[in-house]
Amino acid sequence: MELVGGLAHELRNPLSTVMVNLKLLAEDLQDLSVNPEDARRRGLLKVDVLRREAERLQQLLDEFLRLAGPCPLRLTSVDLNEVVNRLVGFLEPLMASRQIRVLVESAQKPLLCRADESLLSQAILNIALNAQQSMPDGGTLRIRLRRGPNAAVVEVQDEGLGISPSDRERIFQPFYSTRSRGTGLGLPITKRIIEEHGGTLGFDSEPGRGTTFFVRLPMAGNA
């Protein structure tokens, strides 16, 4: 019930915006015969607002279903080195456009895990995008892969704003976000994916210096 209550709360603002702009758009359409050019201009602006709010609602609902719904895993043997390097190849153009350099330190040997590569890539992508948003002026994003005690470890380190002490206990709570347009579901979804794989997600952060997230996953068989 708490999760449903959070969704209802998050839906309220974009729905209110939609309702207000639909009312104003109706007024603009009535004004077309009197002042067509100005009414058309104002109407297009309101249509753009409606489009953005509809996209926001779609994203919110998609992420809510991903968090609250079943999470079946299609497990295969994957090398985390390869998973991360493929993901970085996809991410680099976006990061470069934000003046962020991505450095990857792969493990010397394969890090074999039983994992759903698609979901695992989504989890690491969420962490990387979170890091990007915390570095508005650019910087360096470091991704390190290593073999830890009984686990494969992926570290994602940014040089961003860091997480304040008051936020540390809440960042994995659904619908909690420090960004005005954030859904607050990215990190809870990431945590759930990692835990469904039998792993853990933790972090270390220093305000003004950056944050490092630690993904720990069980190694496969005799890896």
MDAnalysis code that builds the backbone (N, CA, C; Angstrom):
import MDAnalysis as mda
import numpy as np

u = mda.Universe.empty(669, n_residues=223, atom_resindex=np.repeat(np.arange(223), 3), trajectory=True)
u.add_TopologyAttr("name", ["N", "CA", "C"] * 223)
u.add_TopologyAttr("resid", np.arange(1, 224))
u.add_TopologyAttr("resname", ["MET", "GLU", "LEU", "VAL", "GLY", "GLY", "LEU", "ALA", "HIS", "GLU", "LEU", "ARG", "ASN", "PRO", "LEU", "SER", "THR", "VAL", "MET", "VAL", "ASN", "LEU", "LYS", "LEU", "LEU", "ALA", "GLU", "ASP", "LEU", "GLN", "ASP", "LEU", "SER", "VAL", "ASN", "PRO", "GLU", "ASP", "ALA", "ARG", "ARG", "ARG", "GLY", "LEU", "LEU", "LYS", "VAL", "ASP", "VAL", "LEU", "ARG", "ARG", "GLU", "ALA", "GLU", "ARG", "LEU", "GLN", "GLN", "LEU", "LEU", "ASP", "GLU", "PHE", "LEU", "ARG", "LEU", "ALA", "GLY", "PRO", "CYS", "PRO", "LEU", "ARG", "LEU", "THR", "SER", "VAL", "ASP", "LEU", "ASN", "GLU", "VAL", "VAL", "ASN", "ARG", "LEU", "VAL", "GLY", "PHE", "LEU", "GLU", "PRO", "LEU", "MET", "ALA", "SER", "ARG", "GLN", "ILE", "ARG", "VAL", "LEU", "VAL", "GLU", "SER", "ALA", "GLN", "LYS", "PRO", "LEU", "LEU", "CYS", "ARG", "ALA", "ASP", "GLU", "SER", "LEU", "LEU", "SER", "GLN", "ALA", "ILE", "LEU", "ASN", "ILE", "ALA", "LEU", "ASN", "ALA", "GLN", "GLN", "SER", "MET", "PRO", "ASP", "GLY", "GLY", "THR", "LEU", "ARG", "ILE", "ARG", "LEU", "ARG", "ARG", "GLY", "PRO", "ASN", "ALA", "ALA", "VAL", "VAL", "GLU", "VAL", "GLN", "ASP", "GLU", "GLY", "LEU", "GLY", "ILE", "SER", "PRO", "SER", "ASP", "ARG", "GLU", "ARG", "ILE", "PHE", "GLN", "PRO", "PHE", "TYR", "SER", "THR", "ARG", "SER", "ARG", "GLY", "THR", "GLY", "LEU", "GLY", "LEU", "PRO", "ILE", "THR", "LYS", "ARG", "ILE", "ILE", "GLU", "GLU", "HIS", "GLY", "GLY", "THR", "LEU", "GLY", "PHE", "ASP", "SER", "GLU", "PRO", "GLY", "ARG", "GLY", "THR", "THR", "PHE", "PHE", "VAL", "ARG", "LEU", "PRO", "MET", "ALA", "GLY", "ASN", "ALA"])
u.atoms.positions = np.array([
    [0.830, -1.205, 0.000],
    [0.000, 0.000, 0.000],
    [0.870, 1.263, 0.000],
    [2.017, 1.205, 0.690],
    [2.900, 2.372, 0.721],
    [3.412, 2.696, -0.680],
    [3.741, 1.641, -1.455],
    [4.240, 1.848, -2.811],
    [3.153, 2.442, -3.698],
    [1.917, 1.947, -3.565],
    [0.795, 2.472, -4.350],
    [0.513, 3.920, -3.956],
    [0.591, 4.219, -2.658],
    [0.387, 5.589, -2.199],
    [1.431, 6.527, -2.767],
    [2.666, 6.055, -2.849],
    [3.732, 6.865, -3.435],
    [3.481, 7.137, -4.903],
    [2.997, 6.107, -5.642],
    [2.681, 6.297, -7.050],
    [1.575, 7.327, -7.228],
    [0.524, 7.215, -6.416],
    [-0.582, 8.167, -6.514],
    [-0.099, 9.590, -6.276],
    [0.785, 9.756, -5.314],
    [1.326, 11.081, -5.016],
    [2.129, 11.617, -6.196],
    [2.938, 10.770, -6.819],
    [3.777, 11.197, -7.927],
    [2.958, 11.481, -9.186],
    [1.827, 10.808, -9.339],
    [0.987, 11.042, -10.505],
    [0.225, 12.360, -10.423],
    [0.013, 12.840, -9.216],
    [-0.865, 13.993, -9.019],
    [-0.360, 15.244, -9.748],
    [0.934, 15.561, -9.619],
    [1.446, 16.799, -10.218],
    [1.364, 16.811, -11.741],
    [1.892, 15.760, -12.438],
    [1.766, 15.807, -13.892],
    [0.319, 15.780, -14.370],
    [-0.555, 15.065, -13.664],
    [-1.963, 15.052, -14.069],
    [-2.596, 16.427, -13.892],
    [-2.245, 17.128, -12.829],
    [-2.763, 18.489, -12.618],
    [-2.290, 19.412, -13.741],
    [-1.012, 19.262, -14.128],
    [-0.477, 20.069, -15.221],
    [-1.213, 19.787, -16.518],
    [-1.488, 18.510, -16.787],
    [-2.225, 18.135, -17.990],
    [-3.611, 18.762, -17.988],
    [-4.324, 18.673, -16.871],
    [-5.684, 19.203, -16.803],
    [-5.708, 20.711, -17.015],
    [-4.798, 21.435, -16.392],
    [-4.746, 22.892, -16.546],
    [-4.465, 23.268, -17.992],
    [-3.495, 22.591, -18.616],
    [-3.120, 22.948, -19.978],
    [-4.188, 22.537, -20.999],
    [-4.926, 21.475, -20.721],
    [-6.037, 21.129, -21.593],
    [-7.124, 22.209, -21.554],
    [-7.372, 22.739, -20.379],
    [-8.362, 23.819, -20.249],
    [-7.907, 25.068, -21.000],
    [-6.614, 25.412, -20.852],
    [-6.088, 26.593, -21.532],
    [-6.040, 26.378, -23.046],
    [-5.749, 25.138, -23.468],
    [-5.720, 24.833, -24.895],
    [-7.109, 24.989, -25.506],
    [-8.127, 24.576, -24.778],
    [-9.505, 24.749, -25.257],
    [-9.822, 26.231, -25.457],
    [-9.337, 27.074, -24.551],
    [-9.553, 28.517, -24.688],
    [-8.829, 29.066, -25.911],
    [-7.609, 28.559, -26.166],
    [-6.860, 28.998, -27.347],
    [-7.594, 28.611, -28.636],
    [-8.183, 27.399, -28.660],
    [-8.908, 26.952, -29.854],
    [-10.136, 27.830, -30.104],
    [-10.792, 28.272, -29.038],
    [-11.937, 29.159, -29.184],
    [-11.515, 30.528, -29.708],
    [-10.246, 30.895, -29.450],
    [-9.738, 32.207, -29.845],
    [-9.184, 32.205, -31.265],
    [-9.168, 31.036, -31.935],
    [-8.583, 30.942, -33.272],
    [-9.239, 31.885, -34.280],
    [-10.540, 32.029, -34.182],
    [-11.254, 32.859, -35.157],
    [-11.010, 34.339, -34.931],
    [-10.595, 34.717, -33.710],
    [-10.380, 36.128, -33.381],
    [-8.931, 36.532, -33.611],
    [-8.021, 35.736, -33.108],
    [-6.588, 36.050, -33.202],
    [-5.835, 34.768, -33.555],
    [-5.933, 34.302, -34.809],
    [-5.447, 32.961, -35.162],
    [-3.967, 32.736, -34.927],
    [-3.099, 33.674, -35.298],
    [-1.662, 33.454, -35.164],
    [-1.230, 33.340, -33.707],
    [-1.739, 34.260, -32.878],
    [-1.364, 34.229, -31.454],
    [-1.940, 32.994, -30.776],
    [-3.177, 32.634, -31.112],
    [-3.819, 31.448, -30.524],
    [-3.076, 30.180, -30.937],
    [-2.634, 30.135, -32.202],
    [-1.888, 28.971, -32.676],
    [-0.555, 28.837, -31.939],
    [0.147, 29.965, -31.765],
    [1.436, 29.946, -31.066],
    [1.264, 29.461, -29.632],
    [0.273, 30.020, -28.923],
    [0.047, 29.626, -27.535],
    [-0.399, 28.167, -27.454],
    [-1.206, 27.742, -28.429],
    [-1.674, 26.358, -28.436],
    [-0.533, 25.367, -28.621],
    [0.420, 25.670, -29.506],
    [1.557, 24.784, -29.730],
    [2.436, 24.668, -28.489],
    [2.585, 25.763, -27.764],
    [3.358, 25.719, -26.526],
    [2.703, 24.788, -25.506],
    [1.381, 24.844, -25.445],
    [0.663, 23.989, -24.488],
    [0.689, 22.525, -24.928],
    [0.650, 22.270, -26.224],
    [0.772, 20.902, -26.719],
    [2.133, 20.324, -26.342],
    [3.178, 21.146, -26.415],
    [4.515, 20.678, -26.036],
    [4.565, 20.332, -24.549],
    [3.918, 21.144, -23.720],
    [3.850, 20.844, -22.280],
    [3.113, 19.530, -22.059],
    [1.993, 19.341, -22.756],
    [1.221, 18.106, -22.621],
    [2.043, 16.893, -23.047],
    [2.818, 17.027, -24.138],
    [3.654, 15.916, -24.597],
    [4.688, 15.533, -23.554],
    [5.361, 16.543, -22.965],
    [6.392, 16.266, -21.970],
    [5.806, 15.623, -20.715],
    [4.636, 16.080, -20.301],
    [4.013, 15.499, -19.114],
    [3.521, 14.079, -19.390],
    [3.043, 13.832, -20.608],
    [2.625, 12.467, -20.973],
    [3.825, 11.529, -20.965],
    [4.976, 11.995, -21.467],
    [6.194, 11.183, -21.441],
    [6.626, 10.912, -20.008],
    [6.473, 11.916, -19.160],
    [6.828, 11.741, -17.746],
    [5.936, 10.693, -17.087],
    [4.643, 10.743, -17.384],
    [3.712, 9.755, -16.834],
    [4.042, 8.357, -17.334],
    [4.374, 8.240, -18.623],
    [4.720, 6.945, -19.191],
    [5.960, 6.375, -18.515],
    [6.979, 7.219, -18.336],
    [8.210, 6.768, -17.674],
    [7.927, 6.325, -16.241],
    [7.107, 7.101, -15.544],
    [6.787, 6.782, -14.157],
    [6.073, 5.438, -14.056],
    [5.089, 5.220, -14.921],
    [4.345, 3.963, -14.884],
    [5.217, 2.778, -15.284],
    [6.057, 2.968, -16.319],
    [6.946, 1.887, -16.752],
    [7.889, 1.478, -15.623],
    [8.467, 2.461, -14.957],
    [9.424, 2.161, -13.892],
    [8.724, 1.565, -12.678],
    [7.503, 2.022, -12.391],
    [6.753, 1.456, -11.274],
    [6.470, -0.020, -11.521],
    [6.034, -0.357, -12.741],
    [5.746, -1.758, -13.067],
    [7.003, -2.603, -13.001],
    [8.144, -2.013, -13.385],
    [9.406, -2.743, -13.321],
    [9.789, -3.042, -11.871],
    [9.466, -2.102, -10.973],
    [9.799, -2.284, -9.563],
    [8.816, -3.208, -8.861],
    [7.525, -3.038, -9.140],
    [6.494, -3.764, -8.388],
    [6.144, -5.108, -9.003],
    [6.423, -5.283, -10.290],
    [6.029, -6.505, -10.973],
    [7.040, -7.622, -10.799],
    [6.757, -8.768, -11.403],
    [7.696, -9.894, -11.331],
    [9.004, -9.562, -12.050],
    [10.071, -10.197, -11.608],
    [11.394, -9.938, -12.184],
    [12.041, -11.263, -12.585],
    [11.472, -11.940, -13.597],
    [12.050, -13.232, -14.007],
    [13.420, -13.034, -14.638],
    [14.357, -13.892, -14.275],
    [15.718, -13.788, -14.789],
    [15.965, -14.849, -15.860],
    [16.580, -14.434, -16.952],
    [17.028, -15.365, -17.989],
    [18.535, -15.502, -17.829],
    [18.925, -16.469, -17.022],
    [20.322, -16.580, -16.619],
    [21.174, -17.281, -17.673],
    [22.308, -16.675, -17.940],
    [23.342, -17.290, -18.775],
    [24.683, -16.974, -18.121],
    [25.723, -17.635, -18.587],
    [27.059, -17.340, -18.087],
    [27.599, -16.109, -18.815],
    [27.926, -15.058, -18.076],
    [28.417, -13.821, -18.678],
    [29.722, -13.405, -18.012],
    [30.558, -12.730, -18.776],
    [31.790, -12.140, -18.261],
    [31.512, -10.664, -18.011],
    [31.587, -10.235, -16.752],
    [31.281, -8.847, -16.426],
    [32.183, -7.866, -17.163],
    [33.423, -8.263, -17.452],
    [34.296, -7.393, -18.245],
    [33.630, -7.055, -19.580],
    [33.093, -8.075, -20.242],
    [32.470, -7.869, -21.548],
    [31.171, -7.078, -21.426],
    [30.374, -7.385, -20.407],
    [29.109, -6.675, -20.194],
    [29.362, -5.182, -20.029],
    [30.324, -4.838, -19.172],
    [30.601, -3.427, -18.893],
    [31.186, -2.726, -20.110],
    [32.075, -3.378, -20.821],
    [32.681, -2.734, -21.987],
    [31.663, -2.501, -23.097],
    [30.727, -3.423, -23.272],
    [29.661, -3.191, -24.249],
    [28.805, -2.003, -23.818],
    [28.500, -1.934, -22.534],
    [27.682, -0.839, -22.019],
    [28.392, 0.501, -22.185],
    [29.676, 0.538, -21.903],
    [30.441, 1.785, -22.022],
    [30.470, 2.249, -23.485],
    [30.583, 1.321, -24.431],
    [30.537, 1.687, -25.839],
    [29.240, 2.393, -26.196],
    [28.144, 1.956, -25.567],
    [26.842, 2.592, -25.782],
    [26.769, 3.952, -25.094],
    [27.400, 4.070, -23.918],
    [27.288, 5.275, -23.103],
    [28.212, 6.415, -23.525],
    [29.349, 6.096, -24.103],
    [30.384, 7.107, -24.327],
    [29.922, 8.338, -25.099],
    [29.128, 8.220, -26.170],
    [28.683, 9.439, -26.865],
    [27.891, 10.379, -25.958],
    [26.994, 9.819, -25.141],
    [26.232, 10.652, -24.205],
    [27.155, 11.313, -23.203],
    [28.068, 10.540, -22.622],
    [28.975, 11.092, -21.626],
    [29.871, 12.168, -22.228],
    [30.361, 11.935, -23.425],
    [31.227, 12.928, -24.081],
    [30.475, 14.238, -24.307],
    [29.177, 14.135, -24.631],
    [28.387, 15.351, -24.846],
    [28.182, 16.136, -23.554],
    [28.405, 15.471, -22.407],
    [28.292, 16.131, -21.097],
    [29.672, 16.428, -20.494],
    [30.706, 16.347, -21.334],
    [32.099, 16.578, -20.908],
    [32.525, 15.617, -19.799],
    [32.095, 14.381, -19.931],
    [32.463, 13.345, -18.962],
    [33.320, 12.295, -19.669],
    [34.492, 12.023, -19.099],
    [35.380, 10.993, -19.631],
    [35.126, 9.699, -18.872],
    [35.003, 8.591, -19.592],
    [34.746, 7.287, -18.980],
    [36.019, 6.452, -19.041],
    [36.485, 6.010, -17.888],
    [37.658, 5.151, -17.803],
    [37.233, 3.801, -17.237],
    [37.630, 2.720, -17.916],
    [37.281, 1.376, -17.469],
    [38.554, 0.627, -17.102],
    [38.561, 0.042, -15.913],
    [39.658, -0.821, -15.480],
    [39.108, -2.236, -15.366],
    [39.318, -3.024, -16.414],
    [38.798, -4.390, -16.424],
    [39.635, -5.290, -15.527],
    [39.021, -6.352, -15.046],
    [39.759, -7.361, -14.287],
    [40.715, -8.091, -15.225],
    [41.833, -8.580, -14.693],
    [42.829, -9.251, -15.522],
    [42.320, -10.580, -16.073],
    [41.414, -11.228, -15.335],
    [40.843, -12.493, -15.771],
    [39.325, -12.321, -15.918],
    [38.674, -13.188, -16.690],
    [37.217, -13.107, -16.829],
    [36.516, -13.161, -15.464],
    [35.482, -12.354, -15.333],
    [34.642, -12.370, -14.126],
    [33.319, -13.032, -14.525],
    [33.253, -14.342, -14.379],
    [32.100, -15.095, -14.847],
    [31.010, -15.156, -13.787],
    [29.798, -14.767, -14.193],
    [28.640, -14.807, -13.302],
    [27.462, -15.406, -14.051],
    [26.535, -15.978, -13.300],
    [25.255, -16.392, -13.857],
    [24.331, -15.191, -13.743],
    [23.951, -14.624, -14.886],
    [23.204, -13.373, -14.823],
    [22.298, -13.212, -16.032],
    [21.304, -12.361, -15.864],
    [20.469, -11.897, -16.962],
    [21.165, -10.651, -17.508],
    [21.843, -10.789, -18.650],
    [22.683, -9.684, -19.123],
    [21.892, -8.407, -19.363],
    [20.694, -8.528, -19.893],
    [19.890, -7.342, -20.176],
    [19.552, -6.574, -18.902],
    [19.066, -7.305, -17.884],
    [18.711, -6.643, -16.625],
    [19.941, -6.111, -15.897],
    [21.024, -6.894, -15.922],
    [22.243, -6.452, -15.253],
    [22.802, -5.192, -15.925],
    [22.760, -5.159, -17.252],
    [23.207, -3.959, -17.970],
    [22.345, -2.760, -17.602],
    [21.032, -2.993, -17.460],
    [20.132, -1.905, -17.069],
    [20.488, -1.373, -15.687],
    [20.821, -2.262, -14.766],
    [21.174, -1.837, -13.408],
    [22.446, -0.984, -13.414],
    [23.472, -1.441, -14.127],
    [24.726, -0.679, -14.164],
    [24.524, 0.634, -14.925],
    [23.685, 0.595, -15.975],
    [23.363, 1.820, -16.709],
    [22.699, 2.837, -15.797],
    [21.769, 2.396, -14.960],
    [21.103, 3.312, -14.030],
    [22.112, 4.000, -13.119],
    [23.085, 3.233, -12.635],
    [24.108, 3.814, -11.756],
    [24.940, 4.832, -12.523],
    [25.330, 4.486, -13.762],
    [26.144, 5.396, -14.572],
    [25.388, 6.686, -14.894],
    [24.093, 6.579, -15.212],
    [23.300, 7.770, -15.506],
    [23.120, 8.620, -14.258],
    [22.992, 7.966, -13.111],
    [22.910, 8.700, -11.852],
    [24.204, 9.492, -11.624],
    [25.338, 8.856, -11.944],
    [26.640, 9.519, -11.816],
    [26.733, 10.708, -12.763],
    [26.275, 10.519, -13.983],
    [26.312, 11.603, -14.965],
    [25.512, 12.814, -14.487],
    [24.351, 12.555, -13.905],
    [23.505, 13.650, -13.435],
    [24.109, 14.367, -12.233],
    [25.000, 13.686, -11.511],
    [25.631, 14.316, -10.355],
    [26.858, 15.124, -10.745],
    [27.240, 15.108, -12.057],
    [28.402, 15.861, -12.530],
    [27.969, 16.881, -13.588],
    [27.222, 17.904, -13.192],
    [26.715, 18.869, -14.178],
    [27.813, 19.615, -14.919],
    [29.001, 19.711, -14.333],
    [30.115, 20.413, -14.987],
    [31.114, 19.458, -15.623],
    [30.746, 18.192, -15.763],
    [31.636, 17.212, -16.347],
    [32.593, 16.629, -15.324],
    [33.500, 15.781, -15.796],
    [34.452, 15.134, -14.895],
    [34.827, 13.765, -15.432],
    [35.230, 12.896, -14.541],
    [35.651, 11.547, -14.924],
    [34.788, 10.517, -14.223],
    [34.313, 9.554, -14.991],
    [33.564, 8.421, -14.461],
    [34.453, 7.194, -14.581],
    [34.790, 6.601, -13.450],
    [35.663, 5.424, -13.434],
    [34.844, 4.170, -13.101],
    [35.032, 3.145, -13.908],
    [34.379, 1.867, -13.656],
    [35.476, 0.825, -13.497],
    [35.537, 0.220, -12.312],
    [36.570, -0.775, -12.014],
    [35.905, -2.137, -11.810],
    [36.523, -3.155, -12.357],
    [36.034, -4.516, -12.162],
    [37.135, -5.317, -11.497],
    [36.763, -6.075, -10.481],
    [37.770, -6.857, -9.763],
    [37.111, -8.082, -9.123],
    [37.971, -8.969, -8.707],
    [37.530, -10.171, -8.015],
    [37.677, -9.931, -6.520],
    [36.573, -9.966, -5.789],
    [36.614, -9.812, -4.345],
    [36.442, -11.153, -3.663],
    [36.361, -11.170, -2.338],
    [36.145, -12.432, -1.615],
    [34.797, -13.052, -1.987],
    [34.837, -14.158, -2.727],
    [33.629, -14.902, -3.110],
    [32.659, -14.089, -3.967],
    [33.132, -13.044, -4.616],
    [32.224, -12.218, -5.409],
    [32.985, -11.452, -6.488],
    [32.262, -11.146, -7.562],
    [32.766, -10.204, -8.555],
    [32.279, -8.817, -8.149],
    [33.131, -7.815, -8.306],
    [32.809, -6.468, -7.853],
    [32.911, -5.487, -9.021],
    [31.876, -4.659, -9.166],
    [31.892, -3.563, -10.119],
    [31.786, -2.263, -9.320],
    [32.795, -1.400, -9.446],
    [32.780, -0.108, -8.781],
    [32.523, 0.982, -9.810],
    [31.571, 1.856, -9.529],
    [31.262, 2.985, -10.410],
    [31.494, 4.262, -9.602],
    [32.552, 4.980, -9.955],
    [32.986, 6.135, -9.168],
    [32.858, 7.416, -9.985],
    [32.194, 8.408, -9.418],
    [32.078, 9.704, -10.092],
    [32.785, 10.789, -9.291],
    [32.897, 11.957, -9.887],
    [33.498, 13.130, -9.243],
    [32.441, 14.208, -9.038],
    [31.247, 13.755, -8.700],
    [30.110, 14.662, -8.646],
    [29.869, 15.316, -7.309],
    [28.612, 15.661, -7.099],
    [28.209, 16.451, -5.940],
    [28.221, 15.650, -4.652],
    [28.183, 14.336, -4.761],
    [28.125, 13.513, -3.556],
    [26.714, 13.438, -2.997],
    [26.554, 12.614, -1.993],
    [25.256, 12.403, -1.351],
    [25.328, 12.936, 0.068],
    [24.420, 13.819, 0.406],
    [24.447, 14.426, 1.736],
    [24.071, 13.396, 2.794],
    [24.543, 13.591, 4.038],
    [24.192, 12.639, 5.108],
    [22.685, 12.449, 5.272],
    [21.910, 13.518, 5.058],
    [20.454, 13.414, 5.236],
    [19.789, 12.576, 4.149],
    [20.466, 12.417, 3.000],
    [19.895, 11.655, 1.894],
    [20.323, 10.190, 1.896],
    [21.366, 9.852, 2.635],
    [21.961, 8.518, 2.525],
    [20.997, 7.402, 2.883],
    [20.151, 7.635, 3.861],
    [19.224, 6.591, 4.295],
    [18.017, 6.469, 3.385],
    [17.906, 7.398, 2.412],
    [16.668, 7.454, 1.645],
    [16.836, 7.179, 0.153],
    [18.084, 7.087, -0.323],
    [18.252, 7.045, -1.776],
    [17.692, 5.769, -2.413],
    [17.528, 4.705, -1.633],
    [16.956, 3.477, -2.178],
    [15.448, 3.384, -1.933],
    [14.860, 4.424, -1.357],
    [13.419, 4.429, -1.127],
    [12.694, 4.802, -2.417],
    [11.648, 4.071, -2.793],
    [10.891, 4.421, -3.998],
    [10.347, 5.841, -3.937],
    [10.427, 6.540, -5.055],
    [9.905, 7.881, -5.280],
    [10.702, 8.984, -4.572],
    [11.825, 8.620, -3.948],
    [12.656, 9.674, -3.356],
    [13.692, 10.111, -4.384],
    [13.716, 11.393, -4.697],
    [14.677, 11.917, -5.663],
    [15.080, 13.325, -5.260],
    [16.347, 13.663, -5.506],
    [16.827, 15.020, -5.250],
    [16.702, 15.879, -6.508],
    [16.240, 15.283, -7.620],
    [16.070, 16.024, -8.863],
    [14.596, 16.326, -9.088],
    [14.320, 17.531, -9.598],
    [12.933, 17.967, -9.741],
    [12.149, 17.083, -10.717],
    [12.813, 16.553, -11.750],
    [12.120, 15.731, -12.742],
    [12.401, 14.240, -12.570],
    [13.072, 13.878, -11.505],
    [13.390, 12.472, -11.288],
    [12.192, 11.694, -10.772],
    [12.108, 10.416, -11.154],
    [11.005, 9.576, -10.669],
    [11.309, 8.990, -9.294],
    [12.579, 8.921, -8.940],
    [12.936, 8.309, -7.670],
    [12.807, 6.796, -7.683],
    [12.812, 6.195, -8.882],
    [12.672, 4.740, -8.985],
    [13.916, 4.063, -9.549],
    [14.833, 4.827, -10.125],
    [16.011, 4.238, -10.762],
    [16.855, 3.405, -9.821],
    [17.228, 3.957, -8.673],
    [18.071, 3.212, -7.731],
    [17.323, 2.071, -7.044],
    [16.051, 2.248, -6.647],
    [15.325, 1.088, -6.104],
    [15.229, -0.069, -7.104],
    [15.006, 0.239, -8.386],
    [14.955, -0.805, -9.405],
    [16.318, -1.479, -9.529],
    [17.375, -0.668, -9.527],
    [18.734, -1.201, -9.615],
    [19.026, -2.137, -8.448],
    [18.671, -1.722, -7.254],
    [18.900, -2.534, -6.056],
    [18.147, -3.853, -6.162],
    [16.909, -3.792, -6.645],
    [16.124, -5.024, -6.761],
    [16.758, -5.984, -7.767],
    [17.206, -5.459, -8.916],
    [17.831, -6.321, -9.927],
    [19.065, -7.012, -9.362],
    [19.907, -6.244, -8.673],
    [21.132, -6.814, -8.101],
    [20.786, -7.887, -7.064],
    [19.825, -7.599, -6.211],
    [19.455, -8.565, -5.169],
    [18.798, -9.805, -5.762],
    [18.042, -9.670, -6.872],
    [17.466, -10.838, -7.541],
    [18.563, -11.755, -8.075],
    [19.729, -11.188, -8.340],
    [20.886, -11.978, -8.786],
    [21.682, -12.548, -7.603],
    [21.190, -12.332, -6.385],
    [21.899, -12.815, -5.208],
    [23.044, -11.914, -4.784],
    [23.073, -10.687, -5.307],
    [24.155, -9.760, -4.999],
    [23.733, -8.657, -4.047],
    [24.614, -7.692, -3.881],
    [24.334, -6.546, -3.012],
    [24.754, -5.261, -3.718],
    [24.114, -4.179, -3.326],
    [24.439, -2.854, -3.846],
    [24.683, -1.921, -2.676],
    [25.862, -1.308, -2.650],
    [26.198, -0.352, -1.597],
    [26.889, 0.860, -2.194],
    [27.218, 1.809, -1.349],
    [27.884, 3.007, -1.850],
    [28.686, 3.679, -0.742],
    [29.604, 4.510, -1.179],
    [30.380, 5.372, -0.285],
    [30.383, 6.746, -0.926],
    [30.142, 7.794, -0.150],
    [30.031, 9.112, -0.747],
    [30.563, 10.190, 0.192],
    [31.106, 11.226, -0.423],
    [31.581, 12.391, 0.318],
    [31.057, 13.637, -0.383],
    [30.209, 14.429, 0.287],
    [29.648, 15.623, -0.353],
    [30.738, 16.512, -0.952],
    [30.527, 16.884, -2.215],
    [31.480, 17.731, -2.903],
    [32.646, 16.990, -3.524],
    [32.790, 15.697, -3.231],
    [33.931, 14.918, -3.746],
    [33.514, 13.767, -4.649],
    [32.268, 13.334, -4.530],
    [31.802, 12.260, -5.403],
    [31.285, 11.045, -4.661],
    [30.849, 10.071, -5.442],
    [30.216, 8.857, -4.916],
    [30.750, 7.636, -5.658],
    [30.905, 6.554, -4.922],
    [31.256, 5.270, -5.525],
    [30.189, 4.248, -5.154],
    [29.585, 3.629, -6.166],
    [28.647, 2.534, -5.938],
    [29.376, 1.214, -6.125],
    [29.052, 0.244, -5.277],
    [29.677, -1.079, -5.307],
    [28.614, -2.125, -5.620],
    [28.760, -2.792, -6.747],
    [27.899, -3.918, -7.101],
    [28.689, -5.195, -6.846],
    [28.164, -6.074, -5.981],
    [28.812, -7.359, -5.696],
    [27.892, -8.481, -6.146],
    [28.452, -9.395, -6.967],
    [27.664, -10.476, -7.530],
    [28.367, -11.806, -7.314],
    [27.603, -12.871, -7.048],
    [28.236, -14.184, -6.886],
    [28.932, -14.620, -8.166],
    [30.088, -15.242, -8.000],
    [30.815, -15.797, -9.141],
    [30.152, -17.099, -9.590],
    [30.283, -17.421, -10.859],
    [29.689, -18.640, -11.385],
    [30.595, -19.846, -11.134],
    [30.002, -20.917, -10.654],
    [30.663, -22.207, -10.516],
    [32.095, -22.150, -10.046],
    [33.015, -22.580, -10.905],
    [34.440, -22.623, -10.568],
    [35.199, -21.410, -11.061],
    [34.502, -20.321, -11.317],
    [35.174, -19.123, -11.845],
    [36.173, -18.568, -10.841],
])
